Amino acid sequence: MSFKTSKHDITASIGEFLGTAYFLFMGVGGAVSFANNASPAISVLGVPFCFGFSLFVNVFIWAPVSGGVFNPAITIGLMVTKNIALVRGVMYIVAQLLGALVGSWLIDLVQFNVPGGATVLSDGVTTSQALFLEMFTTSVLTMAVLMLAVEKHGNFMAPFGIGMALFISALCAGPYTGASLNPARTFGPSIVTNQFGRSHWIYYVGPILGSLLASAYWYLLKFLQYEKAVGSAPEKADSDRNVEKADSDV
């Protein structure tokens, strides 16, 4: 690996560190603020809103530096699909976990209430239910990254779509698992608050499985040449119209 490549990898990893720290600081910090100061009815929408829009804003800011991943599970998916090199992917994961610790520590530093923010299972939710919730919702988030950011590189609306994928996923899974979808999002607050709850491992295994599931979808769609699926019908219709027009001219 050349020095030039190493320098770029380090620069991008710094972007991941800072972006993950800010993502958690605003996302978890906003969620904690809602939980401590708003009614439960408002918090049901407010907490997913904080996470979704924190991701949207920070992806928008940091994407030019690192791609704006902020998630070890999605990083693994990008490595599996060969959209990130192995060395850079490992550096990203380390940077993301460290950034999550810093962002969570800053929340603990500035929040005058008990900060909280750790992801724990709700009463009555089984380990298997939580595992599948984390897996399937993370697969949606990973697909948003693959289809909006990777496949349509430079898509201006990609950060918004990725943020909305997290928002809708948090609405779906939040009441049951806290909607982590991100090992770093669980890692930072859990370490800082020393709250782990039961079946803590699902917050690491579930998102990774979800990211791998999305990677399998992506490989299947690429193999089937999905790019031609939508365009084939209109192209055929245009061709038929051109033939009809040529016949009428004759």
C-alpha positions in Angstrom: 0.0 0.0 0.0 1.5 3.3 -1.1 1.8 6.4 1.2 -0.7 8.2 -1.0 -3.3 5.5 -0.4 -2.5 5.4 3.3 -2.9 9.2 3.6 -6.3 9.0 1.9 -7.4 6.1 4.1 -6.4 8.0 7.2 -8.2 11.2 6.0 -11.4 9.2 5.2 -11.2 7.4 8.6 -10.9 10.8 10.4 -14.1 11.8 8.5 -15.8 8.6 9.8 -14.6 9.3 13.4 -15.9 12.8 13.4 -19.1 12.0 11.5 -20.0 9.1 13.8 -19.3 11.3 16.9 -21.6 14.0 15.6 -24.3 11.5 14.4 -24.5 10.0 17.9 -24.2 13.3 19.7 -27.2 14.7 17.8 -29.2 11.5 17.4 -28.8 10.0 20.8 -28.7 13.4 22.5 -31.9 14.5 20.8 -33.6 11.2 21.7 -32.5 11.6 25.3 -33.8 15.2 25.3 -37.2 14.0 24.0 -37.4 11.2 26.5 -36.7 13.5 29.4 -38.7 16.5 28.4 -41.5 15.5 26.1 -44.6 13.4 26.5 -44.5 9.7 25.4 -46.9 10.5 22.5 -44.5 13.1 21.1 -41.4 11.0 21.8 -42.8 8.1 19.7 -42.2 10.4 16.6 -39.5 12.6 18.1 -36.9 10.0 18.8 -37.0 8.4 15.3 -36.9 12.0 13.9 -33.7 12.8 15.8 -31.9 9.7 14.5 -33.2 10.0 10.9 -32.4 13.6 10.5 -29.1 13.3 12.4 -28.0 10.7 9.9 -29.3 12.7 7.0 -27.4 15.9 8.0 -24.2 14.1 8.9 -24.1 12.0 5.7 -24.7 15.2 3.8 -21.7 16.8 5.5 -19.2 14.0 5.7 -20.0 12.0 2.5 -17.4 14.0 0.4 -14.7 13.0 2.9 -15.5 9.4 3.7 -18.8 8.4 2.1 -20.6 9.0 5.4 -21.0 5.4 6.6 -20.9 5.7 10.4 -21.9 2.1 10.9 -19.7 -1.0 11.3 -22.4 -3.3 10.0 -22.8 -1.4 6.8 -19.1 -1.1 6.5 -18.9 -4.9 6.5 -21.6 -5.0 3.8 -19.6 -2.5 1.7 -16.5 -4.7 2.1 -18.4 -7.8 1.1 -19.7 -6.1 -2.0 -16.2 -4.8 -2.7 -17.2 -1.2 -2.5 -14.7 -0.5 0.2 -11.2 -2.1 0.4 -10.5 -4.3 3.3 -7.8 -2.1 4.9 -10.0 1.0 4.7 -13.0 -1.0 6.0 -11.1 -2.1 9.1 -9.9 1.5 9.7 -13.5 2.7 9.3 -14.8 0.2 11.9 -12.2 1.3 14.5 -12.9 5.0 13.7 -16.7 4.5 14.0 -16.4 2.7 17.4 -14.1 5.4 18.8 -16.3 8.1 17.4 -19.4 6.5 19.0 -17.6 6.6 22.4 -16.7 10.3 22.0 -20.2 11.3 20.9 -21.7 9.4 23.8 -19.3 10.8 26.3 -20.1 14.3 25.1 -23.8 13.7 25.7 -23.0 12.5 29.2 -20.9 15.7 29.7 -23.5 18.2 28.6 -26.9 16.6 29.5 -28.0 17.7 33.0 -30.5 14.8 33.2 -29.5 11.2 33.5 -28.3 10.7 29.9 -29.3 7.1 29.1 -29.4 6.4 25.4 -28.4 2.8 25.7 -30.4 0.3 23.5 -32.1 -2.4 25.6 -34.9 -4.8 24.8 -38.4 -3.9 25.9 -40.3 -6.2 28.3 -41.9 -9.0 26.6 -39.7 -8.9 23.5 -37.9 -12.2 23.0 -34.3 -12.5 21.9 -35.3 -14.0 18.5 -37.8 -11.3 17.8 -35.3 -8.6 18.6 -32.6 -10.3 16.5 -34.9 -10.4 13.4 -36.1 -6.8 13.9 -32.5 -5.6 14.0 -31.6 -7.7 11.0 -34.5 -6.8 8.7 -34.5 -3.1 9.5 -30.7 -2.9 9.0 -31.1 -4.6 5.7 -33.4 -1.8 4.6 -30.9 0.8 5.8 -28.0 -1.0 4.0 -30.0 -1.3 0.8 -30.6 2.5 0.9 -26.9 3.0 1.1 -26.1 0.5 -1.7 -28.9 1.7 -4.1 -28.9 5.5 -3.4 -25.2 6.2 -2.6 -23.2 3.4 -4.3 -25.3 2.6 -7.4 -26.2 6.3 -8.0 -22.9 7.8 -7.0 -23.2 11.5 -6.4 -27.0 11.4 -6.0 -27.9 14.6 -4.3 -30.9 13.0 -2.5 -29.0 10.0 -1.2 -28.4 11.4 2.3 -32.1 12.2 2.7 -33.2 8.8 1.5 -30.7 7.1 3.9 -31.9 9.3 6.8 -35.5 8.4 6.0 -34.6 4.7 5.9 -33.4 5.0 9.5 -36.4 7.1 10.4 -38.9 4.5 9.2 -36.9 1.7 10.7 -36.8 3.4 14.1 -40.6 3.8 13.9 -40.9 0.1 13.2 -38.3 -1.3 15.7 -37.8 1.5 18.2 -40.5 0.5 20.7 -39.1 -3.1 20.9 -35.4 -2.9 20.6 -34.5 0.8 20.6 -33.8 0.5 16.9 -30.0 0.4 17.0 -29.3 -0.9 13.4 -25.7 0.0 14.1 -23.2 -1.7 16.4 -21.4 1.7 17.0 -24.7 3.3 18.1 -25.1 0.6 20.7 -21.4 0.3 21.7 -20.9 4.0 22.6 -23.9 4.6 24.9 -23.6 1.2 26.5 -20.0 1.8 27.5 -20.6 5.3 28.7 -23.7 4.6 30.7 -22.7 1.0 31.7 -26.1 -0.2 30.6 -26.2 -3.5 28.6 -29.5 -5.1 29.3 -30.3 -8.6 28.3 -29.2 -10.3 25.0 -26.9 -7.4 24.3 -25.2 -9.4 21.6 -28.1 -9.1 19.2 -27.2 -5.4 18.6 -24.0 -6.6 17.0 -25.1 -9.8 15.3 -28.5 -8.6 14.1 -27.2 -5.5 12.1 -24.3 -7.5 10.6 -26.7 -10.2 9.4 -29.0 -7.5 8.0 -26.1 -5.9 6.2 -25.1 -9.3 4.7 -28.7 -9.9 3.7 -28.7 -6.6 1.8 -25.4 -7.5 0.2 -26.9 -10.7 -1.0 -29.9 -8.8 -2.5 -27.4 -6.4 -4.2 -25.4 -9.3 -5.7 -28.6 -10.9 -7.0 -29.9 -7.7 -8.6 -26.5 -7.0 -10.2 -26.4 -10.6 -11.5 -29.9 -10.1 -13.0 -28.9 -6.7 -14.5 -31.6 -4.8 -12.7 -30.6 -1.6 -14.5 -32.3 -2.9 -17.6 -35.5 -4.1 -15.9 -37.2 -0.7 -15.6 -35.9 0.6 -19.0 -36.9 -2.4 -21.1 -40.6 -1.8 -21.3 -40.5 1.9 -22.2 -37.7 1.3 -24.7 -39.8 -1.4 -26.4 -42.8 0.9 -26.4 -40.8 3.7 -28.0 -39.5 1.2 -30.6 -43.0 0.1 -31.4 -44.1 3.7 -31.8 -41.2 4.4 -34.1 -42.1 1.4 -36.3 -45.7 2.5 -36.5 -44.7 6.1 -37.4 -42.4 4.8 -40.1 -45.3 2.7 -41.6 -47.6 5.6 -41.6 -45.1 7.8 -43.4 -44.8 5.2 -46.1 
